[in-house]
Amino acid sequence: MKITKPVLNYSIAAALAAMAGNAAASGFALIEQSASGLGNAYAGAAASAEDASTVFFNPAGMSRLGGTQVSLTAHAIKPSAKFTPNATNAGAALQTAGGNGGDAGSTAFVPTAYIAMPLNEQANFGLGISAPFGLQTQYDANWVGRFQAIKSKIQTINVNPSLSYRVSDMVSLGAGLNYQQINGELSQAVNYSAAAFAAGGAPLLGAIGGAGIEGVSTVTGSDSKWGYNFGALFDMGDTRVGVSYRSKISYKLSGSVAFTSVPAALAASPKLANGAVTLDVTMPDSLSFSVVNKVNSQLDILADATWTGWGKFKQLDVIRSNGTLLSSTPENWKNTWRVSVGANYRYNEQWLSRFGVAYDQAPVDDQFRTARIPDANRTWLSVGGQYKVTKADAIDMGYAHLFVNGSSINQNQAATGAGVLSGNYANNVNILSAQYTHSF
C-alpha cells in the first residue's frame, strides 16, 4: 500500500469547531446567559428584559428594569457525543485500530454576571461578564480517530459595558462594546510510522522502530479583540418587540505547536519542529428578532428567530512564524437560523413557571463533518420557573434537553497518515441553570 507524505492537521480553529457537537447552541456558540431565559429555550430573549441579563440579549431592555439590578447565573452543561465506527472504517496506516473514543462530551460549568443601573430617568448603564463561545470535547487517547482528534478546547471571556436610552414610552435603544479574550487548545496523535515510511521507505521505518510508533501534538493559541452590539425595544403595551445585533469579532490567534516522543531519526524534520504558529479566525455575527405578548395577567407567549453568520468559516490555515503553512482545514460552514417559542405562567406574585421549545440548525453538513465538528441539527425542550423570595430577590431555575439528530462522518485522511474515519455519531446535551437576581 502506498503511503504519501503526511500533512499534519493542527488547526486551532478545529479546536474551536470541536465544540460544535457539544456547545448548546449550534456551532460552538453558548447562548446560555441566564436561567430565566433557559426555561423558555431563549424564546423572546431580545424582548423579555426581565433581568440584567438583557445586557447581553438586547441592551435596550435595561430601560424596563427600573433601579439597579444584579443577576448571577451558574450553568452546568453536559454534552454527550458517542461515535460508532462502521465497516468501512480503516484507521491509520501502520497503527493499531483503537476503540470508539468513549463519550467525547465534557461537562462544563459556565458562570455569567450582569449588572444594570440607572444614570438618570432616561439612560441606563450595564455591564456583563460572560462566555459567548466555548466548551470542550475529548476522546480516549487510544481511539480509532486519534490521528484526527483527541482533545479540543475553547474558552472565551467577554466583558460587555452597555448603555440604553429611552427615546419615548414606546421606544428604547441600546448599544455596547465587547472586549473578548479567546484561548484554544488542540491535541491529536501523530503517526510517526507513516511519516517515516513516506520519507524513507522501509529502512527509515525500521530505524524508528517499525509500525505502531506515534506521539502527540498540541497546539495552543490566544488573542483579544473588540466587538460591539446594539438593539432596539418597542413597547406597545401588551406586546413588546425586540431587535438585537451582535458583531463579528476577527482574531489572529498566536500560539505554539509542540510534539512529544519524536523519534531521533525524524528529529530534523521541519514538519515536526516545535515553534510558533498563528491563525486568523472570525467569531460570527448574529441578528435576533423577538416578540413577547401578554395574553392576560397570568400568561405570556414568547417567540424568537436568530440568524448566525457561520458562513464565514470557509478555510482555516495555521501558519508557522517563518510563513510556511502548517495545516489547511476546509470548513465550508453555512449560515444558520434558530427559532423558538415559549410561555410564562404566573401562579401568584411569588411563583412563575416557564416552558419553551426551539429548533437550531447546524452549520456543518455530512460532507464536511469531522471528528472535531460532530454537529447536527438539534431540538430544544426546556422548562423552568421563578420564585420571588422577597420583592427584591428572585431565584430562577431552568433545565433543557437537546435532542441532536444522528449524523454520519466519512473523513478520508489516509494521504496524511491519519487514516479513514467512517461511522456515526449519537449526540445529546443536558443543561441545568440557576440564577439569583437582586434589585436595589
N, C-alpha and C positions, 0 to 999 in steps of 0.2 A: 504494500500500500504506500502510495506517495504521500509524503508529509511536506507541505510547503512551510515556508518560514513564518513563525508565529508573529502576529501583530498584537501586542498585549493591550487589553481594553481596560483603561484605568479611569474612565470618565468620572470626575467629581459629580457631574450632573447626573450620572447614573445613580450615584449615591442618593441624590435628591429624588430622582424619579423612583427609586426603590420604595419610597413612601406611598407610591400610587395605590398599591393594594392594601395599604394599612391605614393611611390617613382617612379620616371620616368623610371629608368631602372628596370630590374627585381630584385626580392628580395627586399632589402632595400638600393640598391646602388644608388648613384647620379652621373650620367655621365655628368651632366650639369657643365661644367668647362669653357665654352666660348660661346659667342653669335655667333661668326663666325662658330663654329662647329655645333651649333644647327640648323642653316639654311640648313645644309646638312644631318641632322639626324646623325651627327658624322661619316658619311662615310669618309674614308680616314684619320681618326684622327691621326693615328700614322705615316702618311707620309706627311701630309699637311704642317706643320711647317710654318704657315702663320704669327703667332704672338707668344708672350711669353708664351701663354698657352700650347705650346708644352712641357714645363717643366713637365706637368702632363701626357700628352698623349705619348710623346716619347722625353726624354731629348736630344737625339742625334740630334733632329731637330734644336737645338739652333745654330748649325753650319751654318744654312742657313739664319739666321736673319740679321747679319751684323750690327754692332753698338749696342748701348744699347736700349732696348725696355721695356716699361711698359704697361701691359694690366690690366684693371679693369672692372669687369663684375658684373651686378646685375641680378639675375634670380627670377622671380615670378612664382611659381609652384602651380597650383590649381588642386588637385585631387578631384574626386567625387567617393564615394563608398556608394551605396544605397542597403539596404537589404530588401527583401520581404519574409516574413515567408510563409511556405506552411501549408497544413492541418495537417501534422504530427508533427508540432512544438508543444512541450509540455510545454515550460517554466520550471521554477524551482518549486519544491515541496513546498507547504505551503506558496507560494508567489503569488501576482497578476502577471498577464502575462506581461504587459507593451507593449510599442509601437514598431515601427520598427527601432528606433535608429536615424532617420533623416539621413542627409548626413554626414558620418563619415570622409570625407576628410577635411583637414585643409590647408588653404593657407600658403605657406612658402616662405620667401624671403631669398635667398641664395646668398651671395656675394663671389667672388673669386678675387684674386690679384696675378699677376705674374710679375717678372722682370727677364730679361736676359741681360748679358753684356759680352763683350769680355775680356779675360785675355791676350791673345796675338793673333797672326794670326791663330792659330790652336785650341786654347782652349777657352771655354766659361763657365761662371758661371751663374746659375739661382736659383731663389727662388720662391716657390709657397706657397700660403696660401689658403686652400680650405676645402670643406666638402665632402669627398668621400661617406659617408653614412649618411642617416638621413630622416627627415620629421616626421609627426605626424598624428595620427588618433584619433578621439574622437566621441563616440556615446552619445546620450542623456542619462542622468543619470538613467532614469527610463525605459530604453528599455528592450525588452524581453530577450536579451542576456547579461544583465548587470552583471550576475554572472560569465560570461566567459570573459568579457572585457568591460571597459568603455573608459579609456584614455591610450594611449601608445605613447611614445615619445622617439626618439633617436636624439642625437646631436653629431657630430664629428667635430673636428678641426684638420687639417693636415698641418704640416709645412714641406716643401719638398725642402731642398737645393740640387742642382744638378750640375754636370759637364758634358760637352761634349768635344769631341776631334775629329778633322778632320784628319783621317788617310790618306786620299787621296782625289782627286777631286770627287771620286765616293762613298767613304765610310766614314761615321761618326758614332761614338759610343758615348753613354751617360749613365750615372748612377746617382742615387740619393738616399738619405736617407729620411725616413718619420718618423717624430715624431707625433704620432696621439693620441689625447685625446678623450675619449668617455664618454658620460653621458646618462643614460637611466632612464625612469620613467614608471611605470605601475600602473594603478588603476583598481579595479573591485569591484563589490558588494560582500558582504559576507552574506551567508544565515544562520543567527543565529538560525532561527526557525528549519531548518533541522538539524543543528548541535546539538541543544538541544534535539530534538526528538530522534536522533540517540544515544545520550549519556545517556539519562534518561527517554525516553518514554514520555507519556502524562504528568506525574507530572512535569518533568523539562521543558517541552514545556509550560505548564501553568505558571510555575514560572517566565519565561522571558516575558510573555505577550501573548503567543499563536502564531498564524500564522502571517505572514507579518512583522516579526522583522528582520531587516537587517542593515548592516553598510557598510563601505567602507574600503578596504585595499589598501595601496600604498607601492610599492617597488621602491627604488631608488638605483642607483649604478654608479660607475665611475672607470676609470682606464686610464693609459697612457702607451704606448709601442712604440717600434721602428720597422720599416719595411724598405723595400728597393724597388727600381725599376730600371730597365735598359732597353736600347733599342739600335737598330741599324737602320741607314737610308742609303739606297743605291740609289744614284742619277745617273740615266742613261740617262740624257738629258731630253727628253720629258716625261720620266716615272720615278717615284720615288716609292720605296718600303720601307715600314717601318715595323719593328717588335718590339713589346714592351711588357714587363712583369712587373706586379706589384705583390709583395709578399703578402702572407697571414700575418695577424697580430693576434697573440694569446693574449687574455686578460684574466685577472682574476678580474672581477668587484667586488668591495667591496662596500657595502651599508647597507641599513636597510629596515625592513618591519614595518609598523605601521597600527594599526586597529582603527577605530572610532566606538563609540556607542556600545562598548561591554557590554552586559547585565551583571549585577552583579553576576548572578548565573553561568555565564560562565567565569568570570574574571580569575579564577585559571587555566583554560585550557592552557597547554603549546603550543597548536597549534594556540592560539590566542594571544600569547605574542609578544609584540614589541621587536625588537632586531636586531642584526647584521646578514647579510647574505653575501654570496659570490656566484659567478657564473663564470665558465670557458666558454668562447665563443671565436670563431675564425672568424675574417673577412676573406672572401675568397680571393684567389689569382686570377689573370686574365692574359690572354695572347692574344694579338691583332696582326692581320696581316692586313696591309693597303696598298692600291695602289692608286696613283694619276697619271693620264695620261693627258698630254696637247695635245688635239686634234688639236688645232690651236691657233692663238693669242688671240682668244676670249673664247674658250670653254675648260673646264677641266671636265673630268669624274673621279669620286672617288668611291672607294669601301672599305669595311671593314668586317672582321669577328673576333669576340671576344668571347673567351671561358672564363667562370667564374666558379670557383670551389665551387659552393654552396653545393656540395655533402658532404662537411664536417659537415653540420648541420644534425646530426642524432638523438642525445639525449642530452637534456639540463637539468641539475639538479641545483637547488638552494639549498644551504647548509647553515644551521644556524651555528653560531660561535661555538656551542658545538658539531658540527659534525653530527647532525641529519638532515635528508632530509626534507626540507620544501615542495618542489614540484619537479616533474619529468615530463618533457614535450617532447613527441616524435615529432620530426620534419620530419625526413626522406626526406630531400630535395635532389635534384639531380643537377648535373652539367648542365649548360645551354650554349647555343650559341646565339649570337646576330649578325645578318647580316644586312648590309646596303649598299645602293648605292645612289649616288648623283651627282650633276653637278653644276659648276660655269659658269656664262656667263658674260664677261666683255663688257660693252657698250662703255666705253672710259676709260681714266685714272682715272676718279673720281668715276664712278658708276659700281657696280658689283652686280649681283643677284645670289641667291642660291636656290637649291631645293634638297630634299632628302626624301627617304623612308627607313624604317627599320622594321625588324621583330625580336621580342625579346621574347625568351622563358621564361616561369615562372618556378621556381624551385620546386613548390609545385603542387600536383595533387589533384583530388577530394577527395581521401580517407583521406588525412591528412590536408585539408584546415580547418582553424579555423577562428573564428571571428577576431583574431589577425593577420591572414595571408590571406586576401581575394584577393590573387594574381591570375593572369591568363595571358596567352599569350597576347601580345599586338602588334599592328602595328602602326608605326610612320608615320606621314605625316608632313613634315617640309618645311618651306620657310624662306627666309631671304635675306639680302643684306648688302652692304657696301658702305659708302660714304666717300671719302677722302677729308677732309676739306682742308688740305694742304698736302704737301709731307710727313710731319712728323706726321700728326694727322689723325686718321681714326675712324669712328663710325660704328659699326656693330649692326644690329638688327636681331633677329630671333624669329620665332614662330613655335610651334609644337603642333599638336593634336594627342593624343594617343588613338586609338580605342582598348579598352580592351575587350577580349572575355567574354561573360557571363559565370558565374561559379556558382556551387552549393556548399552547405555546409550541412553536416549532423553530427553534433557533439553531441553524446550522453554522457553527463556528469552527468546523473541522480544519479549515485552512489556517486558522490562527493557533491551533493546538488545543482549543477549548472544547472540542467535540460537538456532538449533536445532542441538544436538549429538547426532547419532544414529550409532551404529556398534557395533563390538565390540572387546573387549579380549582380548589373549592375554598372560597373565602367568606368571611363574615366579620362584623365589627359590633362590639358592645360598648356603650358609653354610659357612664354614671357621673352626674354632676351635682354639686352642692354649692349654694350661693348664700352669702349674708349681705344684706343691704341695710345701711343705716342712714337716716335722714336727719339733718341738723335743723 
